[in-house]
């Protein structure tokens, strides 16, 4: 087992996955949102960096090949659990998150069943786009959590009619609510759109992986015994 720099980056990314959730245990919002965002983006960046370094320095190893997909899935799964929890389990986030989680579990089980054969099923460009869409969507939604907290604190106890009139421009915006609301809306709808796109790509790539694995899932029939009793 070689613990070179690419492998160290992969291990750190794996450790960062539970760290995203731990941020919300030890820090109050919105600091937890920003710290989780920074940790997630930094860890996601190492996903490209460790693979690039391993190929450039010819340090590809079985340890890295084993840990890399585990780290990616752990980051996505834990981040989605945190986001869906703080979103109040809204269906707009819960449904695509469920699709993504189901696919990851299904494909992981399929790869485990296939064993060494799974290595022959190469990662497609579309699968890489799927991972990118997931990472960007999660990062945007973490930013939304911070803007949501700021907006909630600024409008705490405010009459909804006054808030609406400020957004329309009928009232003076002394608290900067209009740009804050725009940031809230942009990260919410933008993050959800990216998450649904990621869910769609997840279904497509999951089906493609299953289709390619089908030849290896067929039962082999044992030869029928001959009539003369010879094997």
TORRO-502399 format. One record per residue: residue number from 1; x, y, z of N, C-alpha, C in turn. Coordinates in nm, 4 decimals. Example, Ala and Ser with C-alpha at 12.3 -4.5 7.8 and 13.67 -1.06 7.14 Angstrom:
<recs>
(rec 1,(1.3190,-0.5690,0.7800),(1.2300,-0.4500,0.7800),(1.3200,-0.3300,0.7800)) (rec 2,(1.2850,-0.2250,0.7080),(1.3670,-0.1060,0.7140),(1.2900,0.0030,0.7870)) 
</recs>
This chain:
<recs>
(rec 1,(0.0854,-0.1193,0.0000),(0.0000,0.0000,0.0000),(0.0883,0.1233,0.0000)) (rec 2,(0.0749,0.2080,-0.1044),(0.1571,0.3277,-0.1172),(0.0769,0.4503,-0.0752)) (rec 3,(0.1279,0.5206,0.0253),(0.0587,0.6405,0.0739),(0.1269,0.7636,0.0146)) (rec 4,(0.1063,0.7848,-0.1165),(0.1635,0.9006,-0.1835),(0.0665,1.0182,-0.1741)) (rec 5,(0.1061,1.1313,-0.2345),(0.0242,1.2519,-0.2236),(-0.1168,1.2341,-0.2811)) (rec 6,(-0.1345,1.1743,-0.4002),(-0.2708,1.1530,-0.4493),(-0.3565,1.0705,-0.3533)) (rec 7,(-0.2970,0.9664,-0.2940),(-0.3725,0.8847,-0.1997),(-0.4040,0.9607,-0.0718)) (rec 8,(-0.3112,1.0449,-0.0274),(-0.3352,1.1262,0.0918),(-0.4519,1.2217,0.0680)) (rec 9,(-0.4573,1.2831,-0.0513),(-0.5677,1.3725,-0.0853),(-0.7011,1.2969,-0.0863)) (rec 10,(-0.6986,1.1745,-0.1363),(-0.8206,1.0942,-0.1389),(-0.8668,1.0608,0.0025)) (rec 11,(-0.7714,1.0254,0.0900),(-0.8058,0.9953,0.2297),(-0.8615,1.1194,0.2991)) (rec 12,(-0.8010,1.2347,0.2741),(-0.8508,1.3590,0.3341),(-0.9917,1.3904,0.2846)) (rec 13,(-1.0190,1.3629,0.1574),(-1.1535,1.3853,0.1052),(-1.2538,1.2905,0.1714)) (rec 14,(-1.2110,1.1698,0.1959),(-1.2978,1.0745,0.2650),(-1.3282,1.1206,0.4070)) (rec 15,(-1.2276,1.1747,0.4765),(-1.2477,1.2252,0.6124),(-1.3315,1.3522,0.6134)) (rec 16,(-1.3265,1.4288,0.5045),(-1.4032,1.5537,0.4974),(-1.5522,1.5274,0.4862)) (rec 17,(-1.5908,1.4101,0.4364),(-1.7335,1.3788,0.4166),(-1.8127,1.3889,0.5465)) (rec 18,(-1.7744,1.3186,0.6544),(-1.8481,1.3373,0.7803),(-1.8245,1.4742,0.8430)) (rec 19,(-1.7117,1.5383,0.8058),(-1.6843,1.6717,0.8592),(-1.7887,1.7736,0.8195)) (rec 20,(-1.8498,1.7550,0.7022),(-1.9554,1.8457,0.6571),(-2.0718,1.8457,0.7560)) (rec 21,(-2.1105,1.7268,0.8029),(-2.2202,1.7169,0.8998),(-2.1771,1.7656,1.0374)) (rec 22,(-2.0520,1.7375,1.0739),(-2.0024,1.7768,1.2062),(-2.0013,1.9278,1.2223)) (rec 23,(-1.9837,2.0023,1.1140),(-1.9844,2.1482,1.1219),(-2.1126,2.2005,1.1863)) (rec 24,(-2.2243,2.1339,1.1589),(-2.3527,2.1793,1.2127),(-2.3729,2.1369,1.3577)) (rec 25,(-2.2831,2.0544,1.4102),(-2.2905,2.0147,1.5504),(-2.2132,2.1096,1.6413)) (rec 26,(-2.1076,2.1690,1.5873),(-2.0184,2.2502,1.6700),(-2.0229,2.3993,1.6385)) (rec 27,(-2.0900,2.4376,1.5307),(-2.0984,2.5788,1.4944),(-2.2435,2.6172,1.4718)) (rec 28,(-2.2759,2.7414,1.5020),(-2.4102,2.7921,1.4775),(-2.4206,2.8401,1.3327)) (rec 29,(-2.5421,2.8503,1.2854),(-2.5638,2.9014,1.1511),(-2.5585,3.0541,1.1552)) (rec 30,(-2.5087,3.1220,1.0535),(-2.4695,3.0698,0.9221),(-2.3241,3.0247,0.9124)) (rec 31,(-2.2499,3.0306,1.0268),(-2.1089,2.9910,1.0199),(-2.0960,2.8446,0.9778)) (rec 32,(-2.1850,2.7598,1.0266),(-2.1806,2.6185,0.9896),(-2.2035,2.6008,0.8401)) (rec 33,(-2.2954,2.6798,0.7832),(-2.3212,2.6703,0.6386),(-2.1978,2.7080,0.5578)) (rec 34,(-2.1342,2.8189,0.5963),(-2.0162,2.8635,0.5210),(-1.9000,2.7666,0.5372)) (rec 35,(-1.8793,2.7165,0.6593),(-1.7698,2.6220,0.6820),(-1.7941,2.4906,0.6085)) (rec 36,(-1.9195,2.4447,0.6089),(-1.9529,2.3233,0.5342),(-1.9318,2.3445,0.3849)) (rec 37,(-1.9685,2.4632,0.3368),(-1.9487,2.4953,0.1951),(-1.8005,2.4948,0.1601)) (rec 38,(-1.7192,2.5603,0.2408),(-1.5749,2.5671,0.2147),(-1.5135,2.4275,0.2179)) (rec 39,(-1.5517,2.3489,0.3185),(-1.4971,2.2141,0.3311),(-1.5395,2.1272,0.2132)) (rec 40,(-1.6650,2.1390,0.1728),(-1.7159,2.0577,0.0629),(-1.6491,2.0952,-0.0695)) (rec 41,(-1.6384,2.2244,-0.0963),(-1.5764,2.2696,-0.2221),(-1.4286,2.2307,-0.2261)) (rec 42,(-1.3600,2.2478,-0.1135),(-1.2182,2.2103,-0.1085),(-1.2001,2.0608,-0.1328)) (rec 43,(-1.2847,1.9810,-0.0682),(-1.2764,1.8361,-0.0859),(-1.3118,1.7967,-0.2289)) (rec 44,(-1.4135,1.8624,-0.2869),(-1.4525,1.8316,-0.4248),(-1.3398,1.8649,-0.5221)) (rec 45,(-1.2651,1.9711,-0.4937),(-1.1539,2.0090,-0.5817),(-1.0449,1.9026,-0.5813)) (rec 46,(-1.0246,1.8360,-0.4671),(-0.9225,1.7311,-0.4618),(-0.9632,1.6095,-0.5441)) (rec 47,(-1.0931,1.5964,-0.5749),(-1.1382,1.4844,-0.6582),(-1.0734,1.4906,-0.7960)) (rec 48,(-1.0594,1.6104,-0.8492),(-0.9901,1.6273,-0.9770),(-0.8397,1.6243,-0.9575)) (rec 49,(-0.7912,1.6871,-0.8488),(-0.6473,1.7036,-0.8295),(-0.5777,1.5708,-0.8058)) (rec 50,(-0.6364,1.4841,-0.7205),(-0.5656,1.3599,-0.6904),(-0.5556,1.2690,-0.8132)) (rec 51,(-0.6632,1.2657,-0.8940),(-0.6570,1.1859,-1.0162),(-0.5566,1.2417,-1.1155)) (rec 52,(-0.5533,1.3750,-1.1270),(-0.4591,1.4396,-1.2185),(-0.3153,1.4121,-1.1769)) (rec 53,(-0.2867,1.4246,-1.0471),(-0.1506,1.4013,-0.9987),(-0.1105,1.2551,-1.0134)) (rec 54,(-0.2062,1.1648,-0.9853),(-0.1748,1.0225,-0.9948),(-0.1365,0.9840,-1.1373)) (rec 55,(-0.2074,1.0409,-1.2361),(-0.1750,1.0102,-1.3757),(-0.0464,1.0800,-1.4192)) (rec 56,(-0.0300,1.2066,-1.3782),(0.0881,1.2828,-1.4198),(0.2156,1.2259,-1.3584)) (rec 57,(0.2082,1.1824,-1.2322),(0.3263,1.1297,-1.1634),(0.3363,0.9783,-1.1708)) (rec 58,(0.2423,0.9155,-1.2411),(0.2382,0.7698,-1.2533),(0.2355,0.7034,-1.1158)) (rec 59,(0.1485,0.7552,-1.0306),(0.1341,0.7023,-0.8949),(-0.0040,0.6411,-0.8731)) (rec 60,(-0.0647,0.5926,-0.9806),(-0.1936,0.5263,-0.9671),(-0.1771,0.3963,-0.8880)) (rec 61,(-0.2689,0.3702,-0.7972),(-0.2574,0.2539,-0.7095),(-0.3943,0.1927,-0.6853)) (rec 62,(-0.3931,0.0698,-0.6364),(-0.5178,0.0012,-0.6044),(-0.5889,0.0705,-0.4869)) (rec 63,(-0.5098,0.1233,-0.3927),(-0.5694,0.1943,-0.2795),(-0.6472,0.3155,-0.3277)) (rec 64,(-0.5878,0.3941,-0.4163),(-0.6560,0.5113,-0.4684),(-0.7775,0.4751,-0.5505)) (rec 65,(-0.7657,0.3687,-0.6319),(-0.8796,0.3255,-0.7132),(-0.9948,0.2771,-0.6268)) (rec 66,(-0.9637,0.2202,-0.5095),(-1.0674,0.1724,-0.4201),(-1.1315,0.2859,-0.3398)) (rec 67,(-1.0485,0.3788,-0.2897),(-1.0988,0.4848,-0.2018),(-1.1669,0.5985,-0.2772)) (rec 68,(-1.1245,0.6242,-0.4014),(-1.1759,0.7404,-0.4745),(-1.3282,0.7383,-0.4913)) (rec 69,(-1.3894,0.6307,-0.5429),(-1.5361,0.6317,-0.5548),(-1.6063,0.6306,-0.4202)) (rec 70,(-1.5439,0.5683,-0.3189),(-1.6041,0.5675,-0.1855),(-1.6096,0.7090,-0.1297)) (rec 71,(-1.5005,0.7837,-0.1456),(-1.4961,0.9217,-0.0960),(-1.5991,1.0084,-0.1667)) (rec 72,(-1.6114,0.9924,-0.2986),(-1.7090,1.0705,-0.3748),(-1.8511,1.0427,-0.3270)) (rec 73,(-1.8838,0.9154,-0.3121),(-2.0199,0.8788,-0.2707),(-2.0476,0.9229,-0.1279)) (rec 74,(-1.9476,0.9112,-0.0386),(-1.9668,0.9531,0.1005),(-1.9931,1.1030,0.1085)) (rec 75,(-1.9198,1.1812,0.0300),(-1.9405,1.3257,0.0288),(-2.0813,1.3612,-0.0165)) (rec 76,(-2.1262,1.3006,-0.1259),(-2.2572,1.3323,-0.1819),(-2.3686,1.2876,-0.0875)) (rec 77,(-2.3587,1.1647,-0.0364),(-2.4646,1.1098,0.0496),(-2.4799,1.1907,0.1774)) (rec 78,(-2.3688,1.2178,0.2464),(-2.3763,1.2907,0.3737),(-2.4232,1.4336,0.3513)) (rec 79,(-2.3734,1.4990,0.2464),(-2.4155,1.6367,0.2179),(-2.5647,1.6430,0.1864)) (rec 80,(-2.6153,1.5478,0.1101),(-2.7579,1.5468,0.0776),(-2.8429,1.5219,0.2013)) (rec 81,(-2.7959,1.4369,0.2916),(-2.8691,1.4130,0.4158),(-2.8802,1.5416,0.4984)) (rec 82,(-2.7695,1.6157,0.5055),(-2.7699,1.7421,0.5808),(-2.8631,1.8436,0.5149)) (rec 83,(-2.8552,1.8565,0.3834),(-2.9363,1.9551,0.3118),(-3.0852,1.9239,0.3209)) (rec 84,(-3.1225,1.7975,0.3032),(-3.2642,1.7619,0.3104),(-3.3187,1.7823,0.4514)) (rec 85,(-3.2355,1.7589,0.5510),(-3.2795,1.7794,0.6895),(-3.3082,1.9268,0.7165)) (rec 86,(-3.2186,2.0151,0.6716),(-3.2365,2.1575,0.6981),(-3.3364,2.2229,0.6032)) (rec 87,(-3.3743,2.1530,0.4964),(-3.4757,2.2079,0.4055),(-3.6167,2.1779,0.4517)) (rec 88,(-3.6297,2.1060,0.5636),(-3.7625,2.0699,0.6112),(-3.8241,1.9572,0.5306)) (rec 89,(-3.7388,1.8764,0.4649),(-3.7837,1.7626,0.3844),(-3.8823,1.8054,0.2754)) (rec 90,(-3.8572,1.9189,0.2142),(-3.9417,1.9625,0.1037),(-3.9302,1.8646,-0.0123)) (rec 91,(-4.0411,1.8273,-0.0748),(-4.0364,1.7300,-0.1849),(-3.9461,1.7733,-0.2996)) (rec 92,(-3.9332,1.9045,-0.3222),(-3.8510,1.9531,-0.4329),(-3.7052,1.9143,-0.4164)) (rec 93,(-3.6616,1.8939,-0.2925),(-3.5251,1.8483,-0.2684),(-3.5215,1.7002,-0.2336)) (rec 94,(-3.6232,1.6524,-0.1642),(-3.6237,1.5139,-0.1194),(-3.6292,1.4153,-0.2360)) (rec 95,(-3.7097,1.4461,-0.3387),(-3.7259,1.3532,-0.4507),(-3.5962,1.3334,-0.5301)) (rec 96,(-3.5302,1.4410,-0.5765),(-3.4040,1.4183,-0.6489),(-3.2958,1.3586,-0.5597)) (rec 97,(-3.2947,1.3968,-0.4324),(-3.1962,1.3398,-0.3401),(-3.2182,1.1898,-0.3239)) (rec 98,(-3.3450,1.1471,-0.3178),(-3.3762,1.0046,-0.3064),(-3.3308,0.9286,-0.4298)) (rec 99,(-3.3521,0.9874,-0.5477),(-3.3089,0.9236,-0.6721),(-3.1573,0.9052,-0.6722)) (rec 100,(-3.0860,1.0083,-0.6313),(-2.9398,1.0026,-0.6298),(-2.8908,0.8973,-0.5306)) (rec 101,(-2.9489,0.8973,-0.4096),(-2.9068,0.8013,-0.3077),(-2.9380,0.6582,-0.3502)) (rec 102,(-3.0561,0.6378,-0.4108),(-3.0934,0.5034,-0.4560),(-2.9953,0.4533,-0.5616)) (rec 103,(-2.9613,0.5391,-0.6551),(-2.8689,0.4987,-0.7607),(-2.7333,0.4631,-0.7042)) (rec 104,(-2.6832,0.5438,-0.6098),(-2.5517,0.5177,-0.5544),(-2.5491,0.3838,-0.4813)) (rec 105,(-2.6549,0.3532,-0.4055),(-2.6615,0.2256,-0.3347),(-2.6717,0.1097,-0.4340)) (rec 106,(-2.7563,0.1276,-0.5350),(-2.7771,0.0221,-0.6348),(-2.6483,-0.0094,-0.7106)) (rec 107,(-2.5815,0.0934,-0.7599),(-2.4593,0.0726,-0.8366),(-2.3476,0.0180,-0.7482)) (rec 108,(-2.3402,0.0638,-0.6230),(-2.2376,0.0111,-0.5319),(-2.2588,-0.1384,-0.5085)) (rec 109,(-2.3856,-0.1788,-0.4886),(-2.4142,-0.3204,-0.4719),(-2.3835,-0.4006,-0.5970)) (rec 110,(-2.4116,-0.3412,-0.7125),(-2.3839,-0.4079,-0.8389),(-2.2340,-0.4255,-0.8602)) (rec 111,(-2.1579,-0.3229,-0.8284),(-2.0120,-0.3306,-0.8436),(-1.9539,-0.4356,-0.7477)) (rec 112,(-2.0091,-0.4430,-0.6265),(-1.9617,-0.5419,-0.5315),(-1.9903,-0.6833,-0.5817)) (rec 113,(-2.1067,-0.7021,-0.6411),(-2.1425,-0.8344,-0.6938),(-2.0528,-0.8725,-0.8116)) (rec 114,(-2.0233,-0.7759,-0.8978),(-1.9423,-0.8048,-1.0152),(-1.7960,-0.8315,-0.9812)) (rec 115,(-1.7502,-0.7766,-0.8685),(-1.6129,-0.8007,-0.8275),(-1.5135,-0.7398,-0.9237)) (rec 116,(-1.4150,-0.8197,-0.9654),(-1.3107,-0.7707,-1.0558),(-1.3664,-0.7301,-1.1913)) (rec 117,(-1.4801,-0.7881,-1.2291),(-1.5402,-0.7546,-1.3582),(-1.5824,-0.6088,-1.3644)) (rec 118,(-1.6150,-0.5487,-1.2473),(-1.6602,-0.4095,-1.2445),(-1.5540,-0.3155,-1.2995)) (rec 119,(-1.4275,-0.3542,-1.2868),(-1.3202,-0.2695,-1.3373),(-1.3189,-0.2563,-1.4877)) (rec 120,(-1.3823,-0.3511,-1.5562),(-1.3865,-0.3442,-1.7023),(-1.4944,-0.2481,-1.7528)) (rec 121,(-1.5861,-0.2063,-1.6650),(-1.6929,-0.1135,-1.7033),(-1.6431,0.0282,-1.6784)) (rec 122,(-1.5948,0.0912,-1.7801),(-1.5284,0.2202,-1.7674),(-1.6276,0.3319,-1.7340)) (rec 123,(-1.5754,0.4342,-1.6643),(-1.6555,0.5520,-1.6322),(-1.6752,0.6348,-1.7583)) (rec 124,(-1.7975,0.6733,-1.7876),(-1.8276,0.7486,-1.9091),(-1.8172,0.8993,-1.8827)) (rec 125,(-1.8125,0.9746,-1.9910),(-1.8102,1.1206,-1.9790),(-1.9377,1.1707,-1.9112)) (rec 126,(-2.0501,1.1081,-1.9441),(-2.1775,1.1485,-1.8841),(-2.1771,1.1252,-1.7333)) (rec 127,(-2.1124,1.0185,-1.6880),(-2.1027,0.9926,-1.5451),(-2.0191,1.1005,-1.4754)) (rec 128,(-1.9171,1.1497,-1.5435),(-1.8361,1.2577,-1.4868),(-1.9178,1.3874,-1.4793)) (rec 129,(-2.0011,1.4114,-1.5815),(-2.0887,1.5285,-1.5763),(-2.1903,1.5144,-1.4631)) (rec 130,(-2.2362,1.3925,-1.4407),(-2.3292,1.3669,-1.3303),(-2.2668,1.4044,-1.1966)) (rec 131,(-2.1429,1.3603,-1.1762),(-2.0727,1.3916,-1.0517),(-2.0511,1.5423,-1.0370)) (rec 132,(-2.0144,1.6081,-1.1473),(-1.9937,1.7528,-1.1438),(-2.1228,1.8258,-1.1087)) (rec 133,(-2.2341,1.7849,-1.1694),(-2.3637,1.8478,-1.1414),(-2.4022,1.8290,-0.9960)) (rec 134,(-2.3769,1.7110,-0.9416),(-2.4070,1.6865,-0.8008),(-2.3259,1.7784,-0.7105)) (rec 135,(-2.1963,1.7871,-0.7362),(-2.1080,1.8674,-0.6514),(-2.1465,2.0155,-0.6562)) (rec 136,(-2.1717,2.0675,-0.7767),(-2.2061,2.2095,-0.7899),(-2.3418,2.2371,-0.7249)) (rec 137,(-2.4387,2.1487,-0.7446),(-2.5716,2.1671,-0.6850),(-2.5623,2.1714,-0.5336)) (rec 138,(-2.4877,2.0802,-0.4749),(-2.4746,2.0753,-0.3294),(-2.4056,2.2011,-0.2772)) (rec 139,(-2.3012,2.2475,-0.3472),(-2.2312,2.3687,-0.3045),(-2.3245,2.4896,-0.3079)) (rec 140,(-2.4036,2.5028,-0.4136),(-2.4974,2.6153,-0.4252),(-2.6029,2.6082,-0.3155)) (rec 141,(-2.6505,2.4889,-0.2827),(-2.7532,2.4746,-0.1794),(-2.6973,2.5021,-0.0401)) (rec 142,(-2.5704,2.4734,-0.0170),(-2.5091,2.5123,0.1103),(-2.5030,2.6644,0.1216)) (rec 143,(-2.4709,2.7322,0.0115),(-2.4711,2.8786,0.0114),(-2.6118,2.9306,0.0368)) (rec 144,(-2.7116,2.8633,-0.0196),(-2.8507,2.9041,0.0036),(-2.8853,2.8983,0.1516)) (rec 145,(-2.8358,2.7967,0.2217),(-2.8636,2.7869,0.3649),(-2.8148,2.9076,0.4419)) (rec 146,(-2.6981,2.9597,0.4029),(-2.6450,3.0785,0.4699),(-2.7301,3.2013,0.4391)) (rec 147,(-2.7654,3.2218,0.3119),(-2.8489,3.3363,0.2749),(-2.9879,3.3270,0.3397)) (rec 148,(-3.0403,3.2067,0.3502),(-3.1699,3.1882,0.4143),(-3.1649,3.2308,0.5604)) (rec 149,(-3.0540,3.1973,0.6269),(-3.0402,3.2363,0.7674),(-3.0304,3.3877,0.7813)) (rec 150,(-2.9488,3.4511,0.6962),(-2.9366,3.5970,0.7007),(-3.0713,3.6641,0.6767)) (rec 151,(-3.1428,3.6163,0.5775),(-3.2722,3.6757,0.5444),(-3.3712,3.6564,0.6579)) (rec 152,(-3.3695,3.5400,0.7191),(-3.4602,3.5146,0.8311),(-3.4302,3.6026,0.9509)) (rec 153,(-3.3032,3.6246,0.9788),(-3.2662,3.7089,1.0924),(-3.3008,3.8551,1.0666)) (rec 154,(-3.2821,3.9019,0.9430),(-3.3091,4.0408,0.9091),(-3.4588,4.0716,0.9093)) (rec 155,(-3.5408,3.9717,0.8800),(-3.6851,3.9936,0.8717),(-3.7595,3.9389,0.9927)) (rec 156,(-3.6872,3.9018,1.0970),(-3.7502,3.8449,1.2162),(-3.8439,3.9477,1.2805)) (rec 157,(-3.9696,3.9122,1.2921),(-4.0688,4.0017,1.3517),(-4.1213,4.1082,1.2577)) (rec 158,(-4.0758,4.1092,1.1330),(-4.1200,4.2104,1.0376),(-4.2556,4.1731,0.9805)) (rec 159,(-4.3402,4.2714,0.9625),(-4.4710,4.2501,0.9006),(-4.4521,4.2026,0.7570)) (rec 160,(-4.5188,4.0925,0.7177),(-4.5031,4.0416,0.5808),(-4.5381,4.1439,0.4731)) (rec 161,(-4.6355,4.2329,0.5013),(-4.6724,4.3341,0.4031),(-4.5605,4.4358,0.3838)) (rec 162,(-4.4927,4.4704,0.4925),(-4.3798,4.5631,0.4831),(-4.2659,4.4976,0.4046)) (rec 163,(-4.2421,4.3715,0.4339),(-4.1361,4.2987,0.3622),(-4.1657,4.2938,0.2124)) (rec 164,(-4.2910,4.2673,0.1772),(-4.3297,4.2622,0.0359),(-4.3153,4.3992,-0.0300)) (rec 165,(-4.3507,4.5046,0.0428),(-4.3397,4.6387,-0.0147),(-4.1940,4.6792,-0.0346)) (rec 166,(-4.1050,4.6338,0.0532),(-3.9615,4.6605,0.0363),(-3.9097,4.5914,-0.0884)) (rec 167,(-3.9521,4.4669,-0.1092),(-3.9082,4.3925,-0.2279),(-3.9598,4.4567,-0.3557)) (rec 168,(-4.0806,4.5147,-0.3491),(-4.1362,4.5823,-0.4670),(-4.0694,4.7160,-0.4929)) (rec 169,(-4.0000,4.7697,-0.3930),(-3.9372,4.9005,-0.4070),(-4.0228,5.0146,-0.3577)) (rec 170,(-4.1359,4.9823,-0.2919),(-4.2240,5.0866,-0.2389),(-4.1704,5.1461,-0.1096)) (rec 171,(-4.0854,5.0711,-0.0394),(-4.0270,5.1176,0.0859),(-3.8753,5.1254,0.0724)) (rec 172,(-3.8143,5.2096,0.1543),(-3.6684,5.2218,0.1544),(-3.6070,5.0935,0.2102)) (rec 173,(-3.5101,5.0382,0.1392),(-3.4469,4.9131,0.1805),(-3.3233,4.9433,0.2650)) (rec 174,(-3.3453,4.9767,0.3916),(-3.2346,5.0137,0.4794),(-3.1508,4.8934,0.5211)) (rec 175,(-3.2084,4.7748,0.5197),(-3.1390,4.6549,0.5659),(-3.0755,4.5734,0.4529)) (rec 176,(-3.0906,4.6212,0.3300),(-3.0355,4.5467,0.2172),(-3.1078,4.4161,0.1910)) (rec 177,(-3.2407,4.4183,0.2081),(-3.3183,4.2958,0.1925),(-3.3330,4.2536,0.0471)) (rec 178,(-3.3394,4.3484,-0.0443),(-3.3606,4.3123,-0.1850),(-3.2441,4.2304,-0.2414)) (rec 179,(-3.1183,4.2760,-0.2286),(-3.0086,4.1908,-0.2794),(-2.9972,4.0592,-0.2037)) (rec 180,(-3.0300,4.0624,-0.0739),(-3.0248,3.9397,0.0049),(-3.1306,3.8406,-0.0423)) (rec 181,(-3.2497,3.8932,-0.0739),(-3.3566,3.8064,-0.1235),(-3.3222,3.7517,-0.2616)) (rec 182,(-3.2578,3.8325,-0.3447),(-3.2168,3.7843,-0.4775),(-3.1138,3.6719,-0.4651)) (rec 183,(-3.0202,3.6874,-0.3713),(-2.9210,3.5823,-0.3495),(-2.9877,3.4555,-0.2973)) (rec 184,(-3.0845,3.4734,-0.2082),(-3.1600,3.3592,-0.1551),(-3.2329,3.2860,-0.2670)) (rec 185,(-3.3026,3.3618,-0.3535),(-3.3801,3.3010,-0.4612),(-3.2889,3.2352,-0.5648)) (rec 186,(-3.1785,3.3022,-0.5987),(-3.0881,3.2491,-0.7012),(-3.0249,3.1176,-0.6567)) (rec 187,(-2.9808,3.1115,-0.5315),(-2.9178,2.9881,-0.4831),(-3.0199,2.8775,-0.4617)) (rec 188,(-3.1435,2.9134,-0.4252),(-3.2460,2.8109,-0.4039),(-3.2907,2.7487,-0.5362)) (rec 189,(-3.3360,2.8331,-0.6283),(-3.3857,2.7807,-0.7554),(-3.2716,2.7278,-0.8424)) (rec 190,(-3.1569,2.7938,-0.8362),(-3.0420,2.7442,-0.9112),(-2.9931,2.6100,-0.8583)) (rec 191,(-2.9843,2.5989,-0.7252),(-2.9409,2.4730,-0.6649),(-3.0376,2.3597,-0.6919)) (rec 192,(-3.1684,2.3879,-0.6825),(-3.2679,2.2844,-0.7097),(-3.2652,2.2403,-0.8558)) (rec 193,(-3.2503,2.3365,-0.9462),(-3.2432,2.3021,-1.0885),(-3.1250,2.2108,-1.1164)) (rec 194,(-3.0094,2.2447,-1.0609),(-2.8912,2.1618,-1.0790),(-2.9086,2.0244,-1.0152)) (rec 195,(-2.9781,2.0206,-0.9015),(-2.9994,1.8924,-0.8337),(-3.0902,1.8011,-0.9160)) (rec 196,(-3.1946,1.8580,-0.9783),(-3.2822,1.7788,-1.0647),(-3.2087,1.7326,-1.1894)) (rec 197,(-3.1216,1.8188,-1.2435),(-3.0400,1.7775,-1.3583),(-2.9482,1.6625,-1.3181)) (rec 198,(-2.8881,1.6751,-1.2000),(-2.8009,1.5687,-1.1500),(-2.8788,1.4396,-1.1298)) (rec 199,(-3.0032,1.4506,-1.0808),(-3.0862,1.3310,-1.0614),(-3.1176,1.2644,-1.1953)) (rec 200,(-3.1480,1.3463,-1.2973),(-3.1752,1.2905,-1.4301),(-3.0520,1.2206,-1.4859)) (rec 201,(-2.9350,1.2831,-1.4741),(-2.8115,1.2200,-1.5201),(-2.7806,1.0949,-1.4389)) (rec 202,(-2.8182,1.0975,-1.3116),(-2.7982,0.9813,-1.2264),(-2.8777,0.8619,-1.2763)) (rec 203,(-3.0038,0.8853,-1.3141),(-3.0864,0.7771,-1.3676),(-3.0304,0.7233,-1.4996)) (rec 204,(-2.9889,0.8152,-1.5868),(-2.9379,0.7741,-1.7179),(-2.8100,0.6914,-1.7032)) (rec 205,(-2.7164,0.7416,-1.6226),(-2.5894,0.6701,-1.6064),(-2.6087,0.5406,-1.5283)) (rec 206,(-2.7024,0.5393,-1.4336),(-2.7304,0.4165,-1.3595),(-2.7856,0.3082,-1.4501)) (rec 207,(-2.8801,0.3460,-1.5371),(-2.9345,0.2496,-1.6318),(-2.8271,0.2019,-1.7294)) (rec 208,(-2.7398,0.2931,-1.7743),(-2.6332,0.2565,-1.8668),(-2.5380,0.1565,-1.8018)) (rec 209,(-2.5065,0.1792,-1.6752),(-2.4175,0.0873,-1.6028),(-2.4832,-0.0500,-1.5881)) (rec 210,(-2.6134,-0.0506,-1.5541),(-2.6861,-0.1767,-1.5385),(-2.6937,-0.2512,-1.6721)) (rec 211,(-2.7171,-0.1772,-1.7803),(-2.7258,-0.2394,-1.9133),(-2.5933,-0.3046,-1.9517)) (rec 212,(-2.4827,-0.2373,-1.9235),(-2.3523,-0.2932,-1.9560),(-2.3183,-0.4133,-1.8679)) (rec 213,(-2.3751,-0.4161,-1.7469),(-2.3464,-0.5264,-1.6545),(-2.4335,-0.6490,-1.6798)) (rec 214,(-2.5407,-0.6324,-1.7591),(-2.6354,-0.7414,-1.7811),(-2.5695,-0.8702,-1.8318)) (rec 215,(-2.4762,-0.8644,-1.9272),(-2.4144,-0.9896,-1.9734),(-2.3453,-1.0684,-1.8623)) (rec 216,(-2.2990,-0.9987,-1.7583),(-2.2291,-1.0661,-1.6494),(-2.3255,-1.1169,-1.5414)) (rec 217,(-2.4532,-1.0840,-1.5558),(-2.5525,-1.1239,-1.4559),(-2.6336,-1.2456,-1.4992)) (rec 218,(-2.6121,-1.2903,-1.6222),(-2.6893,-1.4035,-1.6722),(-2.6382,-1.5336,-1.6120)) (rec 219,(-2.7311,-1.6217,-1.5751),(-2.6943,-1.7517,-1.5212),(-2.6432,-1.8413,-1.6339)) (rec 220,(-2.5344,-1.9100,-1.6065),(-2.4814,-2.0050,-1.7041),(-2.5457,-2.1401,-1.6817)) (rec 221,(-2.5967,-2.1987,-1.7888),(-2.6647,-2.3271,-1.7774),(-2.5627,-2.4408,-1.7810)) (rec 222,(-2.5776,-2.5359,-1.6900),(-2.4894,-2.6522,-1.6875),(-2.5271,-2.7458,-1.7994)) (rec 223,(-2.4314,-2.8089,-1.8636),(-2.4630,-2.8988,-1.9760),(-2.5491,-3.0170,-1.9314)) (rec 224,(-2.6475,-3.0522,-2.0142),(-2.7372,-3.1625,-1.9808),(-2.6629,-3.2953,-1.9940)) (rec 225,(-2.6895,-3.3927,-1.9036),(-2.6202,-3.5234,-1.9124),(-2.6626,-3.5984,-2.0362)) (rec 226,(-2.5675,-3.6696,-2.0983),(-2.5974,-3.7466,-2.2189),(-2.6734,-3.8739,-2.1843)) (rec 227,(-2.7443,-3.9285,-2.2826),(-2.8311,-4.0440,-2.2582),(-2.7535,-4.1682,-2.2225)) (rec 228,(-2.6294,-4.1804,-2.2711),(-2.5525,-4.3022,-2.2418),(-2.4861,-4.2984,-2.1061)) (rec 229,(-2.5099,-4.1888,-2.0335),(-2.4568,-4.1792,-1.8979),(-2.3181,-4.1230,-1.8899)) (rec 230,(-2.2565,-4.0954,-2.0033),(-2.1222,-4.0353,-2.0014),(-2.1336,-3.8881,-1.9662)) (rec 231,(-2.0375,-3.8286,-1.8948),(-2.0456,-3.6874,-1.8556),(-2.0302,-3.5948,-1.9757)) 
</recs>
